[in-house]
Amino acid sequence: MTDTDLGFSLTDILNDRPPTSTPSSTADINSLTQSFISERLSPELLPFETDVLDRVMSRVQSMVLRIEEAMSEQAEGHGGGGFRVVLMQTELERVKWLVRSYLRARLHKIDRFPLHTLRTQSLITRLSRTEKQYAQKHLALLTQHYRAAFLGALDPQLRNLDDNTAGVSMIETPDLDGAVFVRVGRDVEAAGGGDGDGDVLSIKTGARGEGGEEEMVELRGGAIYLLRWSAIRKWVVSGDVELI
């Protein structure tokens, strides 16, 4: 059993020295951690991290097999490495918790905004195939339950779940003007309507000044800001800015 099984160097930890490099598995875990944080803090669904999650799950399967092999060897009285097995089991549970939490954060938004999610093309493209199937089945069961519970007793014209009478939609949508804390990356570039130079990115805040003109704010690399989600979401998706 080697340090690569753990995703970090046990020797470096025991010798109290910083790691010489960041393994690819650690980079994936860090990326998934940030995706989980962003998913928890953003009002709407973000793109599904297919590639990162696939690599992490492959890593999980590999760790499970190695732990089983190590425990089998210990049971037969061959080899040591008990402490390493404990570390691997701890790391495995940490990664499994992270994956579950990331998926649950996404399912929470699908459960809360099923109609909005399935009727917004940009959000449909952000769903995994399994999430799309889940959203469709969830909405079908929800509609069936509502009709059996009370909609069946109403007039036919009052049974729709997507009624838009008097310009007021019944479809619940996320608050895109909600405030979020963001940290700007060290190297940001102008993109999608922003004006940037080096580590400075200028964006529209969505607020109007005294003269009626839309206010601008300069985002500098490494700084933290409190902004409307609608003003910053484009750069969160692109990776130039991260939620905290």
SULGIZI-V889048 format. One record per residue. N is the residue number from 1. RES is the residue in three letters. BURIAL is I if it has 9 or more other ideal C-beta (glycine too) atoms within 8 Angstrom, else O. Layout:
n={N/N}
res={RES/RES}
burial={BURIAL/BURIAL}
This chain:
n={1/2/3/4/5/6/7/8/9/10/11/12/13/14/15/16/17/18/19/20/21/22/23/24/25/26/27/28/29/30/31/32/33/34/35/36/37/38/39/40/41/42/43/44/45/46/47/48/49/50/51/52/53/54/55/56/57/58/59/60/61/62/63/64/65/66/67/68/69/70/71/72/73/74/75/76/77/78/79/80/81/82/83/84/85/86/87/88/89/90/91/92/93/94/95/96/97/98/99/100/101/102/103/104/105/106/107/108/109/110/111/112/113/114/115/116/117/118/119/120/121/122/123/124/125/126/127/128/129/130/131/132/133/134/135/136/137/138/139/140/141/142/143/144/145/146/147/148/149/150/151/152/153/154/155/156/157/158/159/160/161/162/163/164/165/166/167/168/169/170/171/172/173/174/175/176/177/178/179/180/181/182/183/184/185/186/187/188/189/190/191/192/193/194/195/196/197/198/199/200/201/202/203/204/205/206/207/208/209/210/211/212/213/214/215/216/217/218/219/220/221/222/223/224/225/226/227/228/229/230/231/232/233/234/235/236/237/238/239/240/241/242/243/244}
res={MET/THR/ASP/THR/ASP/LEU/GLY/PHE/SER/LEU/THR/ASP/ILE/LEU/ASN/ASP/ARG/PRO/PRO/THR/SER/THR/PRO/SER/SER/THR/ALA/ASP/ILE/ASN/SER/LEU/THR/GLN/SER/PHE/ILE/SER/GLU/ARG/LEU/SER/PRO/GLU/LEU/LEU/PRO/PHE/GLU/THR/ASP/VAL/LEU/ASP/ARG/VAL/MET/SER/ARG/VAL/GLN/SER/MET/VAL/LEU/ARG/ILE/GLU/GLU/ALA/MET/SER/GLU/GLN/ALA/GLU/GLY/HIS/GLY/GLY/GLY/GLY/PHE/ARG/VAL/VAL/LEU/MET/GLN/THR/GLU/LEU/GLU/ARG/VAL/LYS/TRP/LEU/VAL/ARG/SER/TYR/LEU/ARG/ALA/ARG/LEU/HIS/LYS/ILE/ASP/ARG/PHE/PRO/LEU/HIS/THR/LEU/ARG/THR/GLN/SER/LEU/ILE/THR/ARG/LEU/SER/ARG/THR/GLU/LYS/GLN/TYR/ALA/GLN/LYS/HIS/LEU/ALA/LEU/LEU/THR/GLN/HIS/TYR/ARG/ALA/ALA/PHE/LEU/GLY/ALA/LEU/ASP/PRO/GLN/LEU/ARG/ASN/LEU/ASP/ASP/ASN/THR/ALA/GLY/VAL/SER/MET/ILE/GLU/THR/PRO/ASP/LEU/ASP/GLY/ALA/VAL/PHE/VAL/ARG/VAL/GLY/ARG/ASP/VAL/GLU/ALA/ALA/GLY/GLY/GLY/ASP/GLY/ASP/GLY/ASP/VAL/LEU/SER/ILE/LYS/THR/GLY/ALA/ARG/GLY/GLU/GLY/GLY/GLU/GLU/GLU/MET/VAL/GLU/LEU/ARG/GLY/GLY/ALA/ILE/TYR/LEU/LEU/ARG/TRP/SER/ALA/ILE/ARG/LYS/TRP/VAL/VAL/SER/GLY/ASP/VAL/GLU/LEU/ILE}
burial={O/O/O/O/I/I/I/I/I/I/O/I/O/O/O/O/O/O/O/O/O/O/I/O/I/I/I/I/I/O/I/I/I/I/I/I/I/I/I/O/I/I/O/I/I/I/O/I/I/O/O/I/I/O/I/I/I/O/I/I/O/O/I/I/O/I/I/O/O/I/I/O/I/I/O/O/O/O/O/O/I/O/O/I/I/O/I/I/I/O/I/I/O/O/I/I/O/I/I/O/I/I/O/O/I/I/I/O/I/I/O/O/I/I/I/I/I/I/O/O/O/O/I/I/O/I/I/O/O/O/I/I/O/I/I/I/O/I/I/O/O/I/I/O/O/I/I/O/O/O/I/O/O/O/O/O/O/O/I/O/O/I/O/O/O/O/O/O/O/I/I/O/O/I/O/I/O/I/O/I/I/I/I/I/I/O/O/I/O/O/I/O/O/I/O/I/O/O/I/I/I/I/I/O/I/O/O/O/O/O/O/O/O/I/I/O/I/O/I/I/I/O/O/O/I/O/I/I/I/O/I/I/I/I/I/I/O/I/O/I/I/I/I/O}
